Amino acid sequence: MMTSTEQLIYDYILKYQPICDKCISNGLNYKHNQNANMPCRKLRDMGKIIRTDKQICPLCNARKYLNYIRNV
């Protein structure tokens, strides 16, 4: 079961995928990228999302790990 923060981040990824942790943090007005990074890693471990090797984020053009919703 996801926490409310994890659900919020999951929904945000669903809307904007592929997306990096920095863009999630900026979009949700988090002060630190870690506020998105930790839940994203937990979502990955739960099998809800995929985190890629570093690629170019289409939103910020930075080379970052990208988050996608896992197709079930």
PDB file of N, CA, C and O in Angstrom, chain B, residues numbered from 101:
ATOM      1  N   MET B 101       0.842  -1.184   0.000  1.00  0.00           N
ATOM      2  CA  MET B 101       0.000   0.000   0.000  1.00  0.00           C
ATOM      3  C   MET B 101       0.885   1.244   0.000  1.00  0.00           C
ATOM      4  O   MET B 101       1.891   1.308   0.707  1.00  0.00           O
ATOM      5  N   MET B 102       0.496   2.220  -0.797  1.00  0.00           N
ATOM      6  CA  MET B 102       1.275   3.448  -0.911  1.00  0.00           C
ATOM      7  C   MET B 102       0.840   4.464   0.137  1.00  0.00           C
ATOM      8  O   MET B 102      -0.330   4.528   0.513  1.00  0.00           O
ATOM      9  N   THR B 103       1.807   5.260   0.603  1.00  0.00           N
ATOM     10  CA  THR B 103       1.482   6.390   1.472  1.00  0.00           C
ATOM     11  C   THR B 103       0.861   7.487   0.608  1.00  0.00           C
ATOM     12  O   THR B 103       0.875   7.390  -0.619  1.00  0.00           O
ATOM     13  N   SER B 104       0.327   8.512   1.228  1.00  0.00           N
ATOM     14  CA  SER B 104      -0.270   9.620   0.464  1.00  0.00           C
ATOM     15  C   SER B 104       0.801  10.338  -0.367  1.00  0.00           C
ATOM     16  O   SER B 104       0.523  10.776  -1.484  1.00  0.00           O
ATOM     17  N   THR B 105       2.006  10.460   0.164  1.00  0.00           N
ATOM     18  CA  THR B 105       3.104  11.093  -0.586  1.00  0.00           C
ATOM     19  C   THR B 105       3.480  10.248  -1.796  1.00  0.00           C
ATOM     20  O   THR B 105       3.666  10.772  -2.895  1.00  0.00           O
ATOM     21  N   GLU B 106       3.590   8.947  -1.592  1.00  0.00           N
ATOM     22  CA  GLU B 106       3.919   8.056  -2.702  1.00  0.00           C
ATOM     23  C   GLU B 106       2.828   8.089  -3.773  1.00  0.00           C
ATOM     24  O   GLU B 106       3.133   8.077  -4.966  1.00  0.00           O
ATOM     25  N   GLN B 107       1.572   8.131  -3.359  1.00  0.00           N
ATOM     26  CA  GLN B 107       0.472   8.200  -4.318  1.00  0.00           C
ATOM     27  C   GLN B 107       0.522   9.504  -5.100  1.00  0.00           C
ATOM     28  O   GLN B 107       0.308   9.512  -6.312  1.00  0.00           O
ATOM     29  N   LEU B 108       0.803  10.606  -4.413  1.00  0.00           N
ATOM     30  CA  LEU B 108       0.917  11.903  -5.075  1.00  0.00           C
ATOM     31  C   LEU B 108       2.020  11.880  -6.115  1.00  0.00           C
ATOM     32  O   LEU B 108       1.830  12.350  -7.236  1.00  0.00           O
ATOM     33  N   ILE B 109       3.176  11.332  -5.749  1.00  0.00           N
ATOM     34  CA  ILE B 109       4.307  11.250  -6.682  1.00  0.00           C
ATOM     35  C   ILE B 109       3.988  10.291  -7.825  1.00  0.00           C
ATOM     36  O   ILE B 109       4.306  10.582  -8.978  1.00  0.00           O
ATOM     37  N   TYR B 110       3.374   9.171  -7.529  1.00  0.00           N
ATOM     38  CA  TYR B 110       2.971   8.209  -8.566  1.00  0.00           C
ATOM     39  C   TYR B 110       2.057   8.890  -9.584  1.00  0.00           C
ATOM     40  O   TYR B 110       2.268   8.760 -10.790  1.00  0.00           O
ATOM     41  N   ASP B 111       1.057   9.606  -9.112  1.00  0.00           N
ATOM     42  CA  ASP B 111       0.125  10.307 -10.001  1.00  0.00           C
ATOM     43  C   ASP B 111       0.838  11.371 -10.827  1.00  0.00           C
ATOM     44  O   ASP B 111       0.511  11.574 -11.996  1.00  0.00           O
ATOM     45  N   TYR B 112       1.810  12.049 -10.223  1.00  0.00           N
ATOM     46  CA  TYR B 112       2.570  13.080 -10.929  1.00  0.00           C
ATOM     47  C   TYR B 112       3.430  12.438 -12.028  1.00  0.00           C
ATOM     48  O   TYR B 112       3.518  12.967 -13.137  1.00  0.00           O
ATOM     49  N   ILE B 113       4.054  11.313 -11.722  1.00  0.00           N
ATOM     50  CA  ILE B 113       4.834  10.596 -12.731  1.00  0.00           C
ATOM     51  C   ILE B 113       3.923  10.154 -13.867  1.00  0.00           C
ATOM     52  O   ILE B 113       4.281  10.293 -15.037  1.00  0.00           O
ATOM     53  N   LEU B 114       2.753   9.624 -13.539  1.00  0.00           N
ATOM     54  CA  LEU B 114       1.794   9.175 -14.544  1.00  0.00           C
ATOM     55  C   LEU B 114       1.445  10.310 -15.506  1.00  0.00           C
ATOM     56  O   LEU B 114       1.312  10.087 -16.709  1.00  0.00           O
ATOM     57  N   LYS B 115       1.300  11.500 -14.988  1.00  0.00           N
ATOM     58  CA  LYS B 115       0.908  12.652 -15.805  1.00  0.00           C
ATOM     59  C   LYS B 115       2.066  13.175 -16.666  1.00  0.00           C
ATOM     60  O   LYS B 115       1.838  13.611 -17.794  1.00  0.00           O
ATOM     61  N   TYR B 116       3.297  13.139 -16.155  1.00  0.00           N
ATOM     62  CA  TYR B 116       4.421  13.801 -16.829  1.00  0.00           C
ATOM     63  C   TYR B 116       5.540  12.864 -17.277  1.00  0.00           C
ATOM     64  O   TYR B 116       6.589  13.345 -17.704  1.00  0.00           O
ATOM     65  N   GLN B 117       5.359  11.560 -17.198  1.00  0.00           N
ATOM     66  CA  GLN B 117       6.445  10.637 -17.518  1.00  0.00           C
ATOM     67  C   GLN B 117       6.946  10.777 -18.945  1.00  0.00           C
ATOM     68  O   GLN B 117       6.167  11.109 -19.838  1.00  0.00           O
ATOM     69  N   PRO B 118       8.228  10.531 -19.180  1.00  0.00           N
ATOM     70  CA  PRO B 118       9.277  10.275 -18.200  1.00  0.00           C
ATOM     71  C   PRO B 118       9.663  11.567 -17.498  1.00  0.00           C
ATOM     72  O   PRO B 118       9.601  12.645 -18.088  1.00  0.00           O
ATOM     73  N   ILE B 119      10.058  11.457 -16.247  1.00  0.00           N
ATOM     74  CA  ILE B 119      10.359  12.643 -15.450  1.00  0.00           C
ATOM     75  C   ILE B 119      11.433  12.310 -14.416  1.00  0.00           C
ATOM     76  O   ILE B 119      11.461  11.210 -13.864  1.00  0.00           O
ATOM     77  N   CYS B 120      12.311  13.273 -14.165  1.00  0.00           N
ATOM     78  CA  CYS B 120      13.372  13.071 -13.169  1.00  0.00           C
ATOM     79  C   CYS B 120      12.893  13.537 -11.788  1.00  0.00           C
ATOM     80  O   CYS B 120      11.873  14.213 -11.660  1.00  0.00           O
ATOM     81  N   ASP B 121      13.653  13.158 -10.770  1.00  0.00           N
ATOM     82  CA  ASP B 121      13.304  13.525  -9.393  1.00  0.00           C
ATOM     83  C   ASP B 121      13.280  15.043  -9.196  1.00  0.00           C
ATOM     84  O   ASP B 121      12.438  15.570  -8.469  1.00  0.00           O
ATOM     85  N   LYS B 122      14.212  15.738  -9.852  1.00  0.00           N
ATOM     86  CA  LYS B 122      14.270  17.200  -9.713  1.00  0.00           C
ATOM     87  C   LYS B 122      12.988  17.846 -10.233  1.00  0.00           C
ATOM     88  O   LYS B 122      12.443  18.751  -9.602  1.00  0.00           O
ATOM     89  N   CYS B 123      12.509  17.380 -11.380  1.00  0.00           N
ATOM     90  CA  CYS B 123      11.284  17.952 -11.945  1.00  0.00           C
ATOM     91  C   CYS B 123      10.057  17.592 -11.102  1.00  0.00           C
ATOM     92  O   CYS B 123       9.123  18.387 -10.997  1.00  0.00           O
ATOM     93  N   ILE B 124      10.056  16.401 -10.505  1.00  0.00           N
ATOM     94  CA  ILE B 124       8.969  16.045  -9.580  1.00  0.00           C
ATOM     95  C   ILE B 124       9.005  16.991  -8.387  1.00  0.00           C
ATOM     96  O   ILE B 124       7.975  17.539  -7.995  1.00  0.00           O
ATOM     97  N   SER B 125      10.181  17.182  -7.813  1.00  0.00           N
ATOM     98  CA  SER B 125      10.327  18.078  -6.655  1.00  0.00           C
ATOM     99  C   SER B 125       9.881  19.492  -6.988  1.00  0.00           C
ATOM    100  O   SER B 125       9.151  20.115  -6.218  1.00  0.00           O
ATOM    101  N   ASN B 126      10.317  19.999  -8.134  1.00  0.00           N
ATOM    102  CA  ASN B 126       9.917  21.354  -8.537  1.00  0.00           C
ATOM    103  C   ASN B 126       8.414  21.447  -8.747  1.00  0.00           C
ATOM    104  O   ASN B 126       7.783  22.406  -8.301  1.00  0.00           O
ATOM    105  N   GLY B 127       7.836  20.464  -9.419  1.00  0.00           N
ATOM    106  CA  GLY B 127       6.410  20.486  -9.727  1.00  0.00           C
ATOM    107  C   GLY B 127       5.526  20.376  -8.494  1.00  0.00           C
ATOM    108  O   GLY B 127       4.419  20.912  -8.463  1.00  0.00           O
ATOM    109  N   LEU B 128       6.023  19.677  -7.482  1.00  0.00           N
ATOM    110  CA  LEU B 128       5.242  19.505  -6.250  1.00  0.00           C
ATOM    111  C   LEU B 128       5.681  20.474  -5.152  1.00  0.00           C
ATOM    112  O   LEU B 128       5.253  20.354  -4.004  1.00  0.00           O
ATOM    113  N   ASN B 129       6.528  21.426  -5.507  1.00  0.00           N
ATOM    114  CA  ASN B 129       7.006  22.463  -4.588  1.00  0.00           C
ATOM    115  C   ASN B 129       7.741  21.910  -3.376  1.00  0.00           C
ATOM    116  O   ASN B 129       7.620  22.442  -2.273  1.00  0.00           O
ATOM    117  N   TYR B 130       8.507  20.837  -3.584  1.00  0.00           N
ATOM    118  CA  TYR B 130       9.361  20.312  -2.523  1.00  0.00           C
ATOM    119  C   TYR B 130      10.648  21.117  -2.505  1.00  0.00           C
ATOM    120  O   TYR B 130      11.124  21.543  -3.558  1.00  0.00           O
ATOM    121  N   LYS B 131      11.212  21.330  -1.342  1.00  0.00           N
ATOM    122  CA  LYS B 131      12.434  22.126  -1.216  1.00  0.00           C
ATOM    123  C   LYS B 131      13.676  21.359  -1.644  1.00  0.00           C
ATOM    124  O   LYS B 131      14.657  21.958  -2.085  1.00  0.00           O
ATOM    125  N   HIS B 132      13.641  20.022  -1.514  1.00  0.00           N
ATOM    126  CA  HIS B 132      14.825  19.214  -1.794  1.00  0.00           C
ATOM    127  C   HIS B 132      14.457  18.063  -2.734  1.00  0.00           C
ATOM    128  O   HIS B 132      13.380  17.479  -2.622  1.00  0.00           O
ATOM    129  N   ASN B 133      15.366  17.746  -3.661  1.00  0.00           N
ATOM    130  CA  ASN B 133      15.139  16.631  -4.578  1.00  0.00           C
ATOM    131  C   ASN B 133      14.977  15.317  -3.828  1.00  0.00           C
ATOM    132  O   ASN B 133      14.293  14.409  -4.300  1.00  0.00           O
ATOM    133  N   GLN B 134      15.602  15.214  -2.667  1.00  0.00           N
ATOM    134  CA  GLN B 134      15.531  13.989  -1.868  1.00  0.00           C
ATOM    135  C   GLN B 134      14.090  13.672  -1.475  1.00  0.00           C
ATOM    136  O   GLN B 134      13.749  12.509  -1.257  1.00  0.00           O
ATOM    137  N   ASN B 135      13.244  14.701  -1.384  1.00  0.00           N
ATOM    138  CA  ASN B 135      11.836  14.477  -1.039  1.00  0.00           C
ATOM    139  C   ASN B 135      11.104  13.697  -2.128  1.00  0.00           C
ATOM    140  O   ASN B 135      10.071  13.082  -1.865  1.00  0.00           O
ATOM    141  N   ALA B 136      11.632  13.720  -3.341  1.00  0.00           N
ATOM    142  CA  ALA B 136      11.077  12.903  -4.421  1.00  0.00           C
ATOM    143  C   ALA B 136      11.898  11.633  -4.608  1.00  0.00           C
ATOM    144  O   ALA B 136      11.348  10.577  -4.921  1.00  0.00           O
ATOM    145  N   ASN B 137      13.207  11.729  -4.420  1.00  0.00           N
ATOM    146  CA  ASN B 137      14.090  10.596  -4.663  1.00  0.00           C
ATOM    147  C   ASN B 137      13.745   9.393  -3.790  1.00  0.00           C
ATOM    148  O   ASN B 137      13.620   8.276  -4.292  1.00  0.00           O
ATOM    149  N   MET B 138      13.593   9.613  -2.506  1.00  0.00           N
ATOM    150  CA  MET B 138      13.331   8.493  -1.591  1.00  0.00           C
ATOM    151  C   MET B 138      12.002   7.793  -1.903  1.00  0.00           C
ATOM    152  O   MET B 138      11.976   6.564  -1.977  1.00  0.00           O
ATOM    153  N   PRO B 139      10.895   8.532  -2.090  1.00  0.00           N
ATOM    154  CA  PRO B 139       9.644   7.850  -2.450  1.00  0.00           C
ATOM    155  C   PRO B 139       9.722   7.156  -3.814  1.00  0.00           C
ATOM    156  O   PRO B 139       9.118   6.101  -4.006  1.00  0.00           O
ATOM    157  N   CYS B 140      10.461   7.742  -4.760  1.00  0.00           N
ATOM    158  CA  CYS B 140      10.591   7.112  -6.073  1.00  0.00           C
ATOM    159  C   CYS B 140      11.343   5.786  -5.965  1.00  0.00           C
ATOM    160  O   CYS B 140      10.977   4.810  -6.619  1.00  0.00           O
ATOM    161  N   ARG B 141      12.381   5.751  -5.150  1.00  0.00           N
ATOM    162  CA  ARG B 141      13.106   4.491  -4.966  1.00  0.00           C
ATOM    163  C   ARG B 141      12.221   3.451  -4.272  1.00  0.00           C
ATOM    164  O   ARG B 141      12.299   2.260  -4.574  1.00  0.00           O
ATOM    165  N   LYS B 142      11.386   3.906  -3.347  1.00  0.00           N
ATOM    166  CA  LYS B 142      10.467   2.975  -2.685  1.00  0.00           C
ATOM    167  C   LYS B 142       9.417   2.466  -3.671  1.00  0.00           C
ATOM    168  O   LYS B 142       9.081   1.282  -3.665  1.00  0.00           O
ATOM    169  N   LEU B 143       8.901   3.354  -4.513  1.00  0.00           N
ATOM    170  CA  LEU B 143       7.939   2.939  -5.537  1.00  0.00           C
ATOM    171  C   LEU B 143       8.566   1.932  -6.502  1.00  0.00           C
ATOM    172  O   LEU B 143       7.908   0.988  -6.939  1.00  0.00           O
ATOM    173  N   ARG B 144       9.841   2.140  -6.829  1.00  0.00           N
ATOM    174  CA  ARG B 144      10.565   1.182  -7.673  1.00  0.00           C
ATOM    175  C   ARG B 144      10.652  -0.169  -6.967  1.00  0.00           C
ATOM    176  O   ARG B 144      10.387  -1.208  -7.572  1.00  0.00           O
ATOM    177  N   ASP B 145      11.018  -0.155  -5.707  1.00  0.00           N
ATOM    178  CA  ASP B 145      11.149  -1.401  -4.950  1.00  0.00           C
ATOM    179  C   ASP B 145       9.809  -2.125  -4.803  1.00  0.00           C
ATOM    180  O   ASP B 145       9.770  -3.350  -4.689  1.00  0.00           O
ATOM    181  N   MET B 146       8.722  -1.369  -4.806  1.00  0.00           N
ATOM    182  CA  MET B 146       7.376  -1.951  -4.727  1.00  0.00           C
ATOM    183  C   MET B 146       6.904  -2.465  -6.094  1.00  0.00           C
ATOM    184  O   MET B 146       5.866  -3.120  -6.184  1.00  0.00           O
ATOM    185  N   GLY B 147       7.663  -2.170  -7.154  1.00  0.00           N
ATOM    186  CA  GLY B 147       7.296  -2.604  -8.496  1.00  0.00           C
ATOM    187  C   GLY B 147       6.295  -1.702  -9.188  1.00  0.00           C
ATOM    188  O   GLY B 147       5.697  -2.095 -10.190  1.00  0.00           O
ATOM    189  N   LYS B 148       6.102  -0.488  -8.665  1.00  0.00           N
ATOM    190  CA  LYS B 148       5.116   0.444  -9.231  1.00  0.00           C
ATOM    191  C   LYS B 148       5.689   1.276 -10.377  1.00  0.00           C
ATOM    192  O   LYS B 148       4.974   1.612 -11.321  1.00  0.00           O
ATOM    193  N   ILE B 149       6.992   1.612 -10.294  1.00  0.00           N
ATOM    194  CA  ILE B 149       7.617   2.427 -11.329  1.00  0.00           C
ATOM    195  C   ILE B 149       8.938   1.791 -11.750  1.00  0.00           C
ATOM    196  O   ILE B 149       9.463   0.894 -11.091  1.00  0.00           O
ATOM    197  N   ILE B 150       9.449   2.285 -12.867  1.00  0.00           N
ATOM    198  CA  ILE B 150      10.775   1.920 -13.357  1.00  0.00           C
ATOM    199  C   ILE B 150      11.634   3.169 -13.281  1.00  0.00           C
ATOM    200  O   ILE B 150      11.194   4.254 -13.660  1.00  0.00           O
ATOM    201  N   ARG B 151      12.855   3.018 -12.792  1.00  0.00           N
ATOM    202  CA  ARG B 151      13.839   4.109 -12.799  1.00  0.00           C
ATOM    203  C   ARG B 151      14.938   3.697 -13.764  1.00  0.00           C
ATOM    204  O   ARG B 151      15.576   2.660 -13.581  1.00  0.00           O
ATOM    205  N   THR B 152      15.159   4.508 -14.793  1.00  0.00           N
ATOM    206  CA  THR B 152      16.120   4.175 -15.835  1.00  0.00           C
ATOM    207  C   THR B 152      17.535   4.532 -15.416  1.00  0.00           C
ATOM    208  O   THR B 152      17.752   5.186 -14.396  1.00  0.00           O
ATOM    209  N   ASP B 153      18.499   4.090 -16.226  1.00  0.00           N
ATOM    210  CA  ASP B 153      19.844   4.636 -16.108  1.00  0.00           C
ATOM    211  C   ASP B 153      19.740   6.099 -16.515  1.00  0.00           C
ATOM    212  O   ASP B 153      18.711   6.525 -17.039  1.00  0.00           O
ATOM    213  N   LYS B 154      20.786   6.864 -16.280  1.00  0.00           N
ATOM    214  CA  LYS B 154      20.727   8.295 -16.577  1.00  0.00           C
ATOM    215  C   LYS B 154      20.444   8.545 -18.060  1.00  0.00           C
ATOM    216  O   LYS B 154      21.105   8.008 -18.948  1.00  0.00           O
ATOM    217  N   GLN B 155      19.438   9.378 -18.281  1.00  0.00           N
ATOM    218  CA  GLN B 155      19.023   9.796 -19.615  1.00  0.00           C
ATOM    219  C   GLN B 155      18.665  11.274 -19.552  1.00  0.00           C
ATOM    220  O   GLN B 155      18.634  11.858 -18.469  1.00  0.00           O
ATOM    221  N   ILE B 156      18.399  11.872 -20.680  1.00  0.00           N
ATOM    222  CA  ILE B 156      18.013  13.287 -20.722  1.00  0.00           C
ATOM    223  C   ILE B 156      16.536  13.414 -20.349  1.00  0.00           C
ATOM    224  O   ILE B 156      15.668  12.813 -20.983  1.00  0.00           O
ATOM    225  N   CYS B 157      16.269  14.200 -19.319  1.00  0.00           N
ATOM    226  CA  CYS B 157      14.884  14.464 -18.913  1.00  0.00           C
ATOM    227  C   CYS B 157      14.261  15.410 -19.937  1.00  0.00           C
ATOM    228  O   CYS B 157      14.829  16.466 -20.215  1.00  0.00           O
ATOM    229  N   PRO B 158      13.110  15.058 -20.500  1.00  0.00           N
ATOM    230  CA  PRO B 158      12.490  15.925 -21.502  1.00  0.00           C
ATOM    231  C   PRO B 158      11.975  17.249 -20.934  1.00  0.00           C
ATOM    232  O   PRO B 158      11.709  18.178 -21.697  1.00  0.00           O
ATOM    233  N   LEU B 159      11.832  17.351 -19.627  1.00  0.00           N
ATOM    234  CA  LEU B 159      11.321  18.588 -19.033  1.00  0.00           C
ATOM    235  C   LEU B 159      12.424  19.593 -18.721  1.00  0.00           C
ATOM    236  O   LEU B 159      12.253  20.789 -18.954  1.00  0.00           O
ATOM    237  N   CYS B 160      13.560  19.117 -18.195  1.00  0.00           N
ATOM    238  CA  CYS B 160      14.626  20.055 -17.799  1.00  0.00           C
ATOM    239  C   CYS B 160      15.899  19.902 -18.622  1.00  0.00           C
ATOM    240  O   CYS B 160      16.838  20.680 -18.457  1.00  0.00           O
ATOM    241  N   ASN B 161      15.942  18.912 -19.503  1.00  0.00           N
ATOM    242  CA  ASN B 161      17.093  18.651 -20.373  1.00  0.00           C
ATOM    243  C   ASN B 161      18.370  18.292 -19.622  1.00  0.00           C
ATOM    244  O   ASN B 161      19.459  18.403 -20.185  1.00  0.00           O
ATOM    245  N   ALA B 162      18.264  17.871 -18.380  1.00  0.00           N
ATOM    246  CA  ALA B 162      19.427  17.432 -17.604  1.00  0.00           C
ATOM    247  C   ALA B 162      19.533  15.904 -17.703  1.00  0.00           C
ATOM    248  O   ALA B 162      18.540  15.204 -17.898  1.00  0.00           O
ATOM    249  N   ARG B 163      20.744  15.425 -17.564  1.00  0.00           N
ATOM    250  CA  ARG B 163      20.973  13.970 -17.592  1.00  0.00           C
ATOM    251  C   ARG B 163      20.723  13.423 -16.184  1.00  0.00           C
ATOM    252  O   ARG B 163      21.529  13.633 -15.278  1.00  0.00           O
ATOM    253  N   LYS B 164      19.612  12.728 -16.012  1.00  0.00           N
ATOM    254  CA  LYS B 164      19.170  12.257 -14.698  1.00  0.00           C
ATOM    255  C   LYS B 164      18.545  10.873 -14.817  1.00  0.00           C
ATOM    256  O   LYS B 164      18.263  10.403 -15.919  1.00  0.00           O
ATOM    257  N   TYR B 165      18.331  10.226 -13.676  1.00  0.00           N
ATOM    258  CA  TYR B 165      17.523   9.008 -13.653  1.00  0.00           C
ATOM    259  C   TYR B 165      16.084   9.412 -13.926  1.00  0.00           C
ATOM    260  O   TYR B 165      15.584  10.368 -13.333  1.00  0.00           O
ATOM    261  N   LEU B 166      15.411   8.691 -14.820  1.00  0.00           N
ATOM    262  CA  LEU B 166      14.035   9.018 -15.168  1.00  0.00           C
ATOM    263  C   LEU B 166      13.075   7.994 -14.579  1.00  0.00           C
ATOM    264  O   LEU B 166      13.410   6.820 -14.423  1.00  0.00           O
ATOM    265  N   ASN B 167      11.893   8.459 -14.260  1.00  0.00           N
ATOM    266  CA  ASN B 167      10.850   7.631 -13.664  1.00  0.00           C
ATOM    267  C   ASN B 167       9.712   7.426 -14.656  1.00  0.00           C
ATOM    268  O   ASN B 167       9.225   8.372 -15.274  1.00  0.00           O
ATOM    269  N   TYR B 168       9.298   6.162 -14.794  1.00  0.00           N
ATOM    270  CA  TYR B 168       8.176   5.769 -15.637  1.00  0.00           C
ATOM    271  C   TYR B 168       7.254   4.891 -14.807  1.00  0.00           C
ATOM    272  O   TYR B 168       7.698   4.210 -13.882  1.00  0.00           O
ATOM    273  N   ILE B 169       5.968   4.909 -15.142  1.00  0.00           N
ATOM    274  CA  ILE B 169       5.044   3.978 -14.516  1.00  0.00           C
ATOM    275  C   ILE B 169       5.272   2.607 -15.166  1.00  0.00           C
ATOM    276  O   ILE B 169       5.403   2.490 -16.384  1.00  0.00           O
ATOM    277  N   ARG B 170       5.315   1.591 -14.325  1.00  0.00           N
ATOM    278  CA  ARG B 170       5.505   0.220 -14.827  1.00  0.00           C
ATOM    279  C   ARG B 170       4.196  -0.259 -15.431  1.00  0.00           C
ATOM    280  O   ARG B 170       3.149  -0.197 -14.786  1.00  0.00           O
ATOM    281  N   ASN B 171       4.255  -0.738 -16.675  1.00  0.00           N
ATOM    282  CA  ASN B 171       3.068  -1.326 -17.297  1.00  0.00           C
ATOM    283  C   ASN B 171       2.835  -2.696 -16.691  1.00  0.00           C
ATOM    284  O   ASN B 171       3.752  -3.514 -16.612  1.00  0.00           O
ATOM    285  N   VAL B 172       1.618  -2.940 -16.269  1.00  0.00           N
ATOM    286  CA  VAL B 172       1.314  -4.208 -15.607  1.00  0.00           C
ATOM    287  C   VAL B 172       0.590  -5.130 -16.554  1.00  0.00           C
ATOM    288  O   VAL B 172       0.246  -6.252 -16.181  1.00  0.00           O
TER     289      VAL B 172
END
